[in-house]
Amino acid sequence: MQQIEVKSSSRPSISQIFAQVQPKVITKSLSSANEFGRQQNAATCGNPKKQLTTRQRVHLVRRVLVIGAAITYIATSLSAFRDSITLLQNFGDPSVNFQLYESNLVGVYAGETTIRESPLLAALNGSTTPRNGSLFLEANSTSFTGCSTAAPSIIYEDAFQRAMFQTIVQSTAYNLTFLDPARSELIMPPQLSFFYLMRLVNDPEDVYLLTVAQSLQEYYITKQRTAGPLTVNTIAFINNLRADHVTHHFALGLGSPYKKVAFEVYEMIEETPESFWLLKSISPNPLKERSKLVLTTNPTGFYLHSLDEQANFVNTLWILSQDPRHVLSRWEWVGKTVTRDSWAWVHFLHFYYAVNASFSLMILFVVMFSNYRLGRIWVGDAFVAISSKLWLRSLVVLLSWYLDGFFSLKEFVLYNGNELLAERQSNTYTSIMKADLQLLYLSLVGIIGNVCQERIDPTLAMLLFNIAFEERLVITRMFPDMAKTLEGLATSDYLLGINRLDPSLPEVSPLRVWTAHKLSNPSKSAYAATLLPVFSTLVFVLVYVALRKTFQYFHPDLAHQWTMSTSSARSSLSSHFSSRNSEVDRPKLTQFEIASGIELRARFGIVTDYDNYVHIKGMKFASADGVHTSGFVIANSRFLIPTDSLLSIIAIKVTRVRFKNIYIYEVDGNRVKETARLVYPETIAWTDLFPLNLKILL
């Protein structure tokens, strides 16, 4: 057979080379390739029986870290899926310490023993004679004219305080006999709050403080199917701070403050797990009026369209402390968070992404085990399945935001604002936004890599994202304007809980009902202040790319040795390898690339470093890393199969139905046939699906 010479002036295609080169030459080259594969696979770090070089160890550690990054990605996605189910089923919401109001001055002036011996009475020169006006308490002085540190408010004016006291006494004395005017009388109210200094009529030296904790909130009468606003008062009297018990009494005014009503005494039946008080009325005329069972709570939070569809609020109540000092100085609100999102199913996409990445990781472990049994240590890029479709996945995430009415994003913005304020405790399933932003972040990293034509290590990308997300509040505080924007939004949204009075209605009381409110739209600056800290670490990705480019420019050979996985193999078989720069003199594409339609050298973005090709005696082979990163695996050394089609092939064989078109390629040694085969149930035998492995391909 005549040997055909190829002139350097004309560059033949790979098909021409295979058609023209002597069979003896091809056989010899393929034999060398097989020998090379037995000695050291192109993607192999080494033989476990041999000592690994420093570069091989570094390469192995980097690949193991990428596996950790992939597992972190999967865990985040599964957490988002789990919390999406929780939102749909509306269970598992935690209790929170919502807010604490303190009136420390009253606690100080109440002294340490009896109220009669307290600094409060000392401020009145020890006199218990009833007086006009109010006593205003300050840190170093008292006043009968006003408080210099508090803004004027009609609620704390003497007239309103005394009117409230008279209403409570007249309405509840039928049951709360200690308020009967025949038994006790008001000395004067200490300000600022609903405290009343009182004495017994028949014993003026027996002095006590009447405390009234008052809230305007919502009530529900289940049997009558009625609901509305009400005023809740918890009343306690304290005459000795050394007492070990405080009795709290309830007085409710249904319909208040929108109409004038008399308070009625109630007794507490229980506090429900959903943070409601179940109260039973004690009627002044039990023979004429039946007792009522009332559920009440103070819902604080927001909703998008309705409380039953998409909402995040806290059913709050205050602690009925048994410590007299706490009753005087601490008004502590706690509650049960309620988070609902009937559109949470749109976040189930993260379950699919987690399963897809898990399956790819499982295939990688199978291939690694197959190599280990053959005496080779090979760790592939575990991030391949994740990074290959980031753009599409990011678009799906944005679509899920749109379908959800951007509720999750708005909720996240307000959550960050409340966390910065640190005044109220709220609850949001941040894992959902973390999974969403994780995909968007990785997509931007991929864009940077593709634009700069650089490969960015997945471990670095995941590390930077997790640092930015977990420390986003710290980063936000570095920029006071951004922090101020979010804090202002949280405060203004919180104040929307005040139920504004209809101007057409007469004003009966200066007090207003507090309830859950419709969610307002955050400003563009609030969105920016929320998202920019999360994406701020992209700056370090740009620095990483710049450093790589600089190092590659000044030290190209050294950079190539340390970034490519087969540098040790190249040096050990240097007689068979040509230099990197001589690749231009060889055919551009391998037979694997022609068959699969994937160009190895064009792979950039979030991907580990690897050699695209291996050159043996003038012939270019696709490296095992290149084959794996392109999304292929070799089954039983016979078929080149797309990794993401393995489950579909199994399903076709089980159901005996070809429900989709899947193309595979036959492998003969190190050669890939250019003609693809359409998969039918009988195309591949069960025994040919395993074992799975990888090797260099011509």
VOGU-3710 file (C-alpha; in Angstrom, 3 decimals, decimal comma):
1> mqqievksss> 0,000/0,000/0,000  1,371/3,388/-1,009  1,931/5,894/1,739  0,355/9,264/1,037  2,274/12,336/2,112  0,476/15,392/3,424  1,976/18,683/2,341  2,278/21,415/4,936  0,730/23,954/2,587  -2,668/22,231/2,730
11> rpsisqifaq> -4,320/21,298/6,042  -6,389/18,100/5,634  -9,500/17,361/7,673  -9,452/14,650/10,295  -11,571/12,408/8,073  -8,991/12,775/5,294  -6,214/11,837/7,687  -8,000/8,655/8,747  -8,704/7,830/5,112  -5,137/8,405/3,949
21> vqpkvitksl> -2,834/7,407/6,774  -1,474/3,855/6,610  -3,352/1,355/8,787  0,004/0,408/10,261  0,573/4,008/11,408  -2,920/4,271/12,904  -2,600/0,942/14,631  0,743/1,963/16,065  -0,633/5,293/17,295  -3,696/3,709/18,845
31> ssanefgrqq> -1,499/1,079/20,434  0,578/3,895/21,913  -2,607/5,528/23,118  -3,732/2,331/24,798  -0,318/1,942/26,378  -0,465/5,550/27,512  -3,901/4,946/28,995  -2,579/1,957/30,892  0,413/3,907/32,168  -1,351/7,097/33,083
41> naatcgnpkk> -4,723/8,326/31,897  -4,808/11,903/30,717  -7,053/12,885/33,586  -5,330/10,644/36,085  -3,503/12,067/39,041  -1,457/8,959/39,374  -1,263/5,360/40,376  -2,155/4,808/44,020  0,875/2,533/44,339  3,209/5,331/43,194
51> qlttrqrvhl> 4,210/8,489/45,030  2,172/11,499/43,898  3,995/14,651/42,887  3,245/18,006/44,500  1,339/19,178/41,436  -0,739/16,019/41,437  -1,577/16,454/45,107  -2,622/20,060/44,532  -4,749/18,986/41,589  -6,364/16,191/43,616
61> vrrvlvigaa> -7,136/18,515/46,540  -8,708/21,062/44,189  -10,956/18,425/42,655  -12,020/17,112/46,079  -12,884/20,673/47,128  -15,048/20,993/44,024  -16,956/17,905/45,172  -17,535/19,719/48,465  -18,762/22,777/46,552  -21,204/20,620/44,578
71> ityiatslsa> -22,519/19,028/47,777  -23,002/22,514/49,263  -24,981/23,531/46,191  -27,173/20,432/46,507  -27,742/21,029/50,232  -28,817/24,631/49,617  -31,239/23,553/46,891  -32,767/20,839/49,074  -33,174/23,302/51,962  -35,092/25,622/49,648
81> frdsitllqn> -37,318/22,734/48,559  -37,977/21,678/52,159  -38,933/25,202/53,209  -41,173/25,593/50,162  -43,149/22,586/51,383  -43,322/24,159/54,840  -44,746/27,361/53,366  -47,438/25,431/51,528  -48,413/23,316/54,521  -48,184/26,205/56,987
91> fgdpsvnfql> -46,516/24,335/59,819  -43,321/24,505/61,782  -43,182/28,286/62,145  -41,056/29,217/65,159  -41,898/31,328/68,178  -40,087/34,644/68,446  -39,231/37,234/71,065  -40,852/39,964/69,035  -40,233/43,229/70,875  -39,456/44,615/74,307
101> yesnlvgvya> -40,738/47,910/75,695  -39,002/49,093/78,847  -40,049/51,615/81,480  -37,022/51,371/83,698  -37,697/54,629/85,545  -40,888/53,256/87,065  -38,936/50,229/88,252  -36,313/52,484/89,828  -38,845/54,775/91,529  -40,781/51,738/92,796
111> gettirespl> -37,832/50,958/95,069  -36,835/47,609/96,500  -39,500/46,835/99,070  -42,978/48,324/99,502  -44,399/51,112/97,386  -44,950/53,067/100,631  -41,188/53,087/101,196  -40,308/53,798/97,571  -38,639/56,871/95,999  -41,974/57,404/94,231
121> laalngsttp> -43,658/58,353/97,514  -40,557/60,264/98,529  -41,041/62,456/95,434  -44,443/63,357/96,912  -42,809/64,099/100,272  -44,336/60,920/101,661  -47,864/62,217/101,284  -50,624/59,880/100,072  -53,199/62,619/99,658  -54,933/62,541/96,245
131> rngslflean> -53,709/65,291/93,914  -54,564/66,841/90,595  -52,230/66,436/87,628  -49,612/63,795/86,932  -46,140/63,056/88,220  -43,560/62,919/85,410  -40,533/60,779/86,191  -37,049/61,541/84,903  -33,671/60,035/85,668  -32,553/62,672/88,167
141> stsftgcsta> -35,714/64,589/88,944  -39,504/64,615/88,906  -41,929/67,172/87,539  -45,618/68,022/87,704  -45,601/69,937/84,415  -44,199/67,544/81,821  -41,338/65,336/80,678  -38,443/67,084/78,956  -37,285/63,974/77,092  -40,616/62,821/75,619
151> apsiiyedaf> -42,552/64,217/72,682  -45,983/65,649/73,530  -48,807/63,133/73,118  -52,482/63,320/73,964  -52,256/59,744/75,254  -50,000/60,803/78,129  -51,909/63,934/79,055  -53,383/63,941/82,521  -56,952/64,263/81,239  -56,745/61,171/79,036
161> qramfqtivq> -54,981/59,103/81,691  -57,603/59,943/84,308  -60,462/59,351/81,849  -59,087/55,894/81,056  -58,764/55,162/84,773  -62,367/56,161/85,428  -63,596/54,002/82,522  -61,726/50,970/83,814  -62,931/51,471/87,385  -66,565/52,046/86,474
171> staynltfld> -66,629/49,097/84,040  -64,830/46,436/86,052  -65,468/47,174/89,722  -68,359/44,697/89,669  -65,747/41,929/89,623  -62,416/43,596/90,406  -63,427/44,710/93,868  -60,033/46,214/94,664  -61,009/48,988/92,202  -64,268/49,769/93,955
181> parselimpp> -64,214/53,502/94,810  -65,443/52,586/98,252  -62,252/50,596/98,834  -59,519/52,465/96,948  -58,830/55,831/95,389  -56,355/57,403/92,994  -53,505/59,482/94,385  -52,134/60,480/90,966  -50,810/58,796/87,795  -47,001/58,576/87,346
191> qlsffylmrl> -46,058/59,148/83,710  -45,163/58,007/81,028  -47,400/54,966/80,801  -50,614/53,564/82,187  -49,583/53,459/85,859  -51,779/54,683/88,693  -50,603/55,340/92,261  -53,446/54,385/94,609  -54,270/53,970/98,299  -56,880/52,154/100,322
201> vndpedvyll> -59,677/54,366/101,554  -59,752/52,877/105,039  -55,957/52,686/105,325  -54,253/55,634/103,546  -50,810/54,278/104,364  -51,470/51,115/102,320  -50,243/52,305/98,923  -49,932/50,342/95,693  -49,318/50,811/91,986  -52,038/49,817/89,572
211> tvaqslqeyy> -50,521/48,776/86,236  -52,536/48,649/83,029  -51,011/47,058/79,916  -53,258/48,080/77,042  -53,317/46,929/73,427  -55,733/47,562/70,564  -55,908/44,463/68,406  -58,272/41,969/66,759  -60,720/39,491/68,204  -62,634/36,478/66,881
221> itkqrtagpl> -65,779/34,858/68,270  -65,878/31,525/66,486  -69,414/30,475/67,414  -70,910/33,775/66,309  -68,571/34,056/63,325  -67,763/37,624/64,217  -64,503/39,530/64,305  -63,332/43,066/64,797  -61,189/45,415/66,865  -61,041/45,482/70,622
231> tvntiafinn> -59,076/46,973/73,474  -57,330/44,496/75,758  -56,240/45,525/79,247  -54,278/43,387/81,666  -54,567/44,862/85,136  -52,359/44,135/88,143  -51,755/45,849/91,463  -48,396/45,806/93,213  -47,635/47,035/96,723  -44,474/45,075/97,477
241> lradhvthhf> -41,666/44,293/95,030  -40,585/41,334/97,139  -43,800/39,441/96,340  -43,366/36,171/94,477  -46,639/36,303/92,577  -48,614/38,808/90,523  -52,256/38,315/89,563  -53,239/39,591/86,122  -56,857/40,477/85,365  -58,341/40,961/81,892
251> alglgspykk> -60,690/43,745/80,847  -61,840/43,811/77,213  -63,757/46,347/75,201  -65,121/44,803/71,991  -65,505/47,395/69,237  -63,174/49,882/70,909  -61,704/52,333/69,909  -64,131/52,988/67,048  -67,041/53,334/69,448  -67,448/54,072/73,115
261> vafevyemie> -67,864/50,836/74,988  -67,676/49,697/78,570  -64,980/47,225/79,487  -65,959/43,754/80,624  -63,962/41,429/82,842  -62,638/38,213/81,288  -60,752/35,234/82,597  -58,070/33,453/80,578  -58,818/29,878/79,575  -55,550/29,206/77,750
271> etpesfwllk> -52,878/30,554/75,459  -53,099/28,572/72,215  -50,069/27,219/70,316  -50,846/29,781/67,590  -50,294/32,580/70,146  -53,937/33,490/70,804  -55,499/34,194/74,174  -58,728/32,265/74,646  -60,754/34,346/77,101  -64,140/33,817/78,714
281> sispnplker> -66,273/36,779/79,697  -67,561/37,311/83,237  -70,833/39,115/82,752  -72,115/41,620/85,338  -75,557/40,065/84,752  -74,934/36,330/84,210  -78,666/35,573/84,291  -79,355/37,928/81,391  -76,192/37,562/79,336  -74,337/34,402/78,437
291> sklvlttnpt> -70,568/34,189/78,614  -68,589/34,697/75,422  -65,467/32,871/74,313  -63,145/35,300/72,587  -59,909/34,623/70,723  -57,569/37,566/70,452  -54,050/38,293/69,259  -52,082/41,167/67,830  -51,065/40,232/64,255  -48,081/42,289/63,175
301> gfylhsldeq> -46,704/41,897/59,680  -47,719/42,061/56,052  -49,475/40,240/53,243  -49,399/40,563/49,463  -53,080/40,096/48,614  -54,633/38,379/51,625  -53,603/36,855/54,944  -54,559/33,390/53,718  -52,543/33,480/50,481  -49,144/35,166/50,789
311> anfvntlwil> -48,331/36,620/54,179  -45,669/36,962/56,828  -46,832/38,135/60,225  -46,454/37,411/63,920  -49,346/36,726/66,270  -48,035/38,637/69,268  -48,993/38,675/72,927  -47,200/39,986/75,971  -45,758/37,915/78,775  -47,776/37,932/81,996
321> sqdprhvlsr> -44,785/38,017/84,299  -44,934/36,880/87,912  -42,066/39,163/88,898  -43,373/42,513/90,241  -40,366/44,439/88,958  -40,758/42,985/85,478  -44,443/43,887/85,475  -43,519/47,501/86,215  -40,491/47,876/83,955  -40,784/45,371/81,089
331> wewvgktvtr> -43,543/44,934/78,519  -42,240/41,946/76,620  -44,003/40,833/73,435  -43,594/37,311/72,127  -45,466/35,385/69,495  -45,790/32,784/66,818  -44,701/33,597/63,299  -47,052/32,752/60,468  -45,529/32,498/56,999  -47,767/31,520/54,124
341> dswawvhflh> -47,146/31,409/50,412  -49,626/29,583/48,231  -47,227/30,125/45,307  -44,297/28,458/47,044  -44,572/25,543/44,632  -42,696/27,622/42,036  -39,583/27,071/44,151  -39,809/23,307/43,666  -37,452/23,860/40,728  -34,610/23,624/43,241
351> fyyavnasfs> -35,550/20,019/43,932  -35,061/19,188/40,252  -31,719/20,998/40,232  -30,610/19,134/43,364  -31,612/15,752/41,917  -29,868/16,537/38,637  -26,651/17,526/40,403  -26,873/14,512/42,735  -27,248/12,107/39,815  -24,244/13,646/38,069
361> lmilfvvmfs> -22,238/13,363/41,276  -23,259/9,725/41,664  -22,078/8,961/38,109  -18,799/10,695/38,896  -18,303/8,490/41,963  -18,995/5,385/39,860  -16,375/6,446/37,305  -13,895/7,285/40,066  -14,420/3,843/41,579  -13,949/2,161/38,187
371> nyrlgriwvg> -10,655/3,993/37,729  -9,532/3,078/41,214  -10,160/-0,610/40,489  -7,920/-0,209/37,438  -5,178/1,259/39,606  -5,725/4,932/38,794  -6,712/7,882/40,970  -9,014/10,137/38,982  -11,306/12,841/40,331  -13,450/14,617/37,768
381> dafvaisskl> -15,126/18,016/37,853  -18,179/17,541/40,088  -19,628/20,890/39,025  -20,173/19,973/35,375  -23,917/19,320/35,599  -24,422/22,544/37,564  -22,383/24,926/35,434  -23,525/23,637/32,048  -27,031/25,144/32,209  -26,670/28,111/34,546
391> wlrslvvlls> -28,151/30,628/32,124  -31,316/28,620/31,594  -31,694/27,944/35,298  -31,269/31,622/36,143  -34,012/32,548/33,701  -36,282/29,977/35,348  -35,520/31,538/38,751  -36,484/34,990/37,467  -39,668/33,505/36,023  -40,473/31,969/39,425
401> wyldgffslk> -40,094/35,423/41,003  -42,559/36,836/38,512  -45,090/34,059/39,135  -44,688/34,544/42,899  -45,445/38,250/42,549  -41,885/38,953/43,762  -43,200/38,160/47,249  -40,102/36,198/48,315  -37,801/39,004/47,204  -39,845/41,728/48,924
411> efvlyngnel> -40,021/39,594/52,058  -36,235/39,187/51,981  -35,711/42,948/51,619  -37,853/43,670/54,687  -36,223/40,864/56,643  -32,785/42,389/56,085  -34,082/45,797/57,172  -35,504/44,377/60,397  -32,284/42,493/61,092  -30,312/45,719/60,681
421> laerqsntyt> -32,669/47,560/63,035  -32,451/44,759/65,623  -35,620/46,065/67,288  -38,065/43,349/66,288  -37,495/39,694/65,623  -39,005/38,352/62,419  -38,847/35,087/60,540  -38,239/34,422/56,856  -37,139/31,267/55,096  -33,925/32,722/53,731
431> simkadlqll> -32,915/29,354/52,261  -35,263/29,978/49,322  -33,666/33,302/48,454  -30,239/31,812/49,065  -30,886/29,093/46,482  -32,257/31,651/44,003  -29,398/34,099/44,463  -26,890/31,243/44,363  -27,924/30,449/40,795  -27,875/34,109/39,755
441> ylslvgiign> -24,451/34,579/41,337  -22,996/31,523/39,601  -24,468/32,712/36,302  -22,677/36,045/36,642  -19,446/34,229/37,465  -19,963/32,139/34,339  -20,461/35,296/32,268  -17,231/36,751/33,626  -15,390/33,547/32,761  -16,783/33,382/29,229
451> vcqeridptl> -16,204/37,066/28,474  -12,642/36,893/29,790  -12,134/33,406/28,293  -11,011/32,076/31,634  -11,839/29,052/33,744  -12,962/29,948/37,257  -12,712/27,348/39,986  -16,181/26,327/41,283  -14,849/26,132/44,837  -13,850/29,789/44,724
461> amllfniafe> -17,218/30,811/43,284  -19,194/28,916/45,932  -16,953/30,137/48,749  -17,306/33,783/47,726  -21,068/33,489/47,363  -21,575/31,868/50,764  -19,371/34,461/52,456  -21,303/37,287/50,798  -24,726/35,841/51,613  -24,008/34,969/55,233
471> erlvitrmfp> -22,200/38,260/55,899  -24,508/40,471/53,816  -25,601/42,505/56,842  -21,993/43,141/57,850  -21,232/44,265/54,299  -24,332/46,478/54,270  -23,252/48,223/57,473  -20,000/49,172/55,733  -22,109/51,469/53,564  -24,217/53,662/55,905
481> dmaktlegla> -26,482/54,942/53,137  -27,515/51,420/52,159  -28,097/50,447/55,788  -30,130/53,607/56,364  -32,289/52,826/53,322  -33,180/49,345/54,576  -33,720/50,476/58,161  -36,002/53,275/56,980  -37,991/50,835/54,874  -38,397/48,432/57,808
491> tsdyllginr> -39,559/51,233/60,105  -42,038/52,728/57,636  -43,450/49,311/56,796  -43,838/48,478/60,479  -45,793/51,682/61,090  -48,198/50,716/58,321  -49,637/48,353/60,919  -51,459/51,333/62,449  -55,020/51,102/61,190  -55,838/54,600/59,988
501> ldpslpevsp> -59,184/56,062/61,020  -61,729/56,702/58,303  -61,989/60,537/58,069  -65,772/60,234/57,761  -66,019/58,653/61,229  -65,949/60,662/64,458  -62,788/60,282/66,527  -63,765/58,503/69,702  -60,231/57,804/70,975  -56,674/58,850/70,071
511> lrvwtahkls> -55,698/55,180/70,183  -55,489/53,125/66,985  -55,801/49,421/66,213  -52,619/47,599/65,236  -52,965/44,850/62,649  -51,305/43,170/59,670  -51,100/45,379/56,580  -50,765/45,142/52,824  -47,154/44,839/51,722  -45,753/47,989/50,157
521> npsksayaat> -43,369/47,927/47,206  -39,739/48,533/48,229  -37,908/51,230/46,310  -35,225/50,494/43,740  -32,602/51,690/46,213  -33,916/49,170/48,777  -33,615/46,343/46,256  -30,093/47,500/45,427  -29,136/47,729/49,103  -30,307/44,132/49,537
531> llpvfstlvf> -28,748/42,539/46,460  -25,485/44,441/46,016  -23,877/43,081/49,220  -24,639/39,518/48,063  -23,017/40,122/44,675  -20,218/42,331/46,020  -17,711/39,475/46,140  -17,810/39,283/42,342  -15,059/41,878/42,619  -12,775/39,141/43,918
541> vlvyvalrkt> -13,716/36,962/40,956  -12,527/39,757/38,659  -9,322/40,049/40,692  -8,839/36,278/40,410  -9,255/36,441/36,632  -6,852/39,377/36,379  -4,218/37,563/38,427  -4,542/34,442/36,281  -4,220/36,464/33,097  -1,183/38,281/34,449
551> fqyfhpdlah> 0,494/35,077/35,606  -0,227/33,337/32,302  1,195/36,285/30,384  4,500/36,423/32,246  4,877/32,701/33,064  2,938/30,738/30,418  4,797/27,446/30,823  4,658/27,431/34,615  0,991/28,425/34,596  0,188/25,600/32,199
561> qwtmstssar> 1,977/23,054/34,371  0,159/24,050/37,555  -3,318/24,481/36,108  -3,587/21,415/33,877  -4,227/17,973/35,230  -1,914/16,073/32,909  1,271/18,038/33,307  2,974/15,107/34,995  1,947/12,761/32,228  3,167/15,209/29,651
571> sslsshfssr> 6,568/15,454/31,248  6,919/11,699/31,676  6,007/11,016/28,078  7,572/14,146/26,585  8,964/12,151/23,698  5,406/11,473/22,556  4,085/14,981/23,196  4,499/18,087/21,130  4,605/21,565/22,568  1,451/23,514/23,335
581> nsevdrpklt> 2,183/26,067/20,651  2,367/23,448/17,940  -1,345/22,639/18,246  -2,004/25,035/15,408  -0,203/22,648/13,084  -2,605/19,801/13,869  -6,239/19,263/12,898  -8,418/21,614/14,929  -10,969/19,060/16,067  -10,734/15,499/17,298
591> qfeiasgiel> -13,094/12,821/16,086  -14,848/13,048/19,469  -15,490/16,749/18,920  -16,770/16,158/15,401  -19,140/13,432/16,582  -20,422/15,242/19,678  -20,414/18,743/18,191  -18,583/20,125/21,242  -15,337/22,069/20,915  -13,197/21,381/23,964
601> rarfgivtdy> -11,002/24,456/23,818  -14,089/26,729/23,975  -15,059/25,597/27,474  -14,879/28,593/29,856  -16,779/29,843/32,875  -17,207/27,907/36,118  -15,083/24,883/35,390  -11,922/23,371/36,820  -8,629/23,481/34,968  -7,879/20,523/32,739
611> dnyvhikgmk> -6,080/19,672/29,515  -8,357/19,696/26,507  -6,170/17,321/24,537  -3,429/14,727/24,776  -0,936/14,382/21,909  0,634/11,001/21,246  3,008/10,503/18,303  1,512/13,344/16,346  -2,117/12,450/16,990  -4,470/14,532/19,106
621> fasadgvhts> -6,828/12,860/21,579  -9,633/14,347/23,682  -8,610/14,012/27,307  -10,751/12,084/29,778  -11,420/15,351/31,599  -12,473/16,915/28,334  -14,898/14,074/27,628  -16,348/14,243/31,155  -16,656/18,028/31,207  -18,454/17,871/27,877
631> gfviansrfl> -21,115/15,754/29,553  -20,268/12,245/28,336  -19,382/8,920/29,882  -18,277/5,624/28,328  -20,404/2,563/29,105  -18,643/-0,805/29,114  -15,932/0,625/26,829  -18,431/0,348/23,945  -20,758/3,344/23,938  -20,231/7,068/24,400
641> iptdsllsii> -23,378/8,234/26,195  -24,509/11,704/27,325  -24,466/11,599/31,119  -27,828/13,315/31,475  -29,416/10,693/29,183  -28,557/7,646/31,288  -31,803/7,714/33,249  -33,801/8,203/30,066  -32,082/5,207/28,463  -32,913/3,074/31,496
651> aikvtrvrfk> -36,532/4,286/31,321  -36,713/3,400/27,605  -35,459/-0,099/28,317  -37,834/-0,602/31,250  -40,951/0,736/29,506  -39,972/-0,545/26,055  -41,128/2,829/24,700  -38,857/5,321/22,917  -40,455/8,455/24,331  -37,605/10,753/23,282
661> niyiyevdgn> -34,744/10,773/20,813  -31,394/9,944/22,397  -28,223/9,620/20,365  -25,163/7,660/21,403  -21,840/6,865/19,719  -20,013/3,598/19,408  -16,474/3,423/20,773  -13,841/1,121/19,347  -10,762/1,264/21,528  -9,908/4,974/21,569
671> rvketarlvy> -11,855/5,805/18,445  -15,342/7,295/18,305  -17,514/6,558/15,313  -18,779/9,772/13,807  -22,194/8,299/13,034  -24,607/8,569/15,946  -27,043/5,806/16,818  -30,626/6,441/17,874  -31,432/4,583/21,068  -34,205/1,975/20,972
681> petiawtdlf> -35,087/-0,431/23,793  -32,879/-3,118/22,273  -29,983/-0,871/21,151  -27,981/-1,326/24,346  -28,003/-4,471/26,428  -28,317/-4,152/30,185  -24,820/-5,577/30,524  -23,457/-2,779/28,309  -24,720/0,025/30,553  -22,098/-0,752/33,201
691> plnlkill> -19,353/-0,339/34,181  -19,013/3,382/33,492  -15,599/4,834/32,803  -13,685/7,464/30,865  -10,565/7,456/28,727  -8,847/9,497/26,061  -10,638/9,462/22,730  -9,361/10,080/19,237
//
